Amino acid sequence: MPPEVTFTTYLLAAAIAFGFGAVPVAYTIGRLNGINVFEVGSRQAGATNVWREISRKQGVIVTLIDWSKGVTAIVMARQLGLTGTELLLPATAAVAGHWNSPFTKFKGGDGVVTLMGTSMGIVPIVVFVSLVIGAALSITMNRKLAHPSLWGGVVGYVAFISLSFRTDSSIEPNVVYGLTGIGIAIMLHSMYFHRRHKDYFRSLVSLEE
C-alpha cells in the first residue's frame, strides 16, 4: 500500500524539494573556477551564465546537476506518496529554492532547468521530447538571444502543451496547467530580473550587433 498522504507529507515534500532546488550548483562551480557568477555576465546562478563566463563544459555540468535536482525532488515526493497534481507542490518548491537559495543570501537563477527536471519526474516521456526541442534552440541560439535558456524553455513548453493535449495522451489536464503556470512564473521572474539589470542586457545586445 502507498503511504498515507497527510498535511505533514506535503510540508515534508515541499521542504525536501526546496532544499534540493536551493543547492547552489552554478555558484559553486563558479567559485571552483575563481569566479563569482553574481558579479559577472547576467549576474545569475544558472547554466547559461556559467556557459558564457566560464566554459561550455562547466555549463553542461551545471545543466545536468540542476536538472537532477528537479528530478530527485519529484522522486522523493513520489516515495512519500504524492502523485498526479500533488507533485506540483514539490515542483514549485524546487524552483523557489533555486530562485532564493539560503546558501547564497537568497539569490539564484531563473530555474528553467530545475523545472525541466521536475517536469520530467512527473511526465517523463512527453517532457523528454519537449526538452530536446527546447535544448536544441538554447544551444543554437546561445549567442543570438539575451537569455537562450529562457526561450528554450518557452519553446519546449509549447511542444509540451501540444503533445500533452493529443487525443491519445494520458496526462491529467491540471498537471499541464500547473506546470505551465510555473513556467509562466519563471518567465515573469526573469523579466523582473532583466528590468533590474537592463544596462547589462542592453550592452549584451550591442555587442552581438
ABEGO torsion letter per residue (X at the ends): XBBBBBAAAAAAAAAAAAAAAABBAAAAAAAAAGBBAAABEAGBBBAAAAAAAABAAAAAAAAAAAAAAAAAAAAAAAAAGBBEAAAAAAAAAAAAAAABBAAAGGBBBAGAAAAAAAAAAABAAAAAAAAAAAAAAAAAAAAABABAAAAAAAAAAAAAAAAAABAABABBAAAAAAAAAAAAAAAAAAAAAAAAAAAAAAAAAAAAX
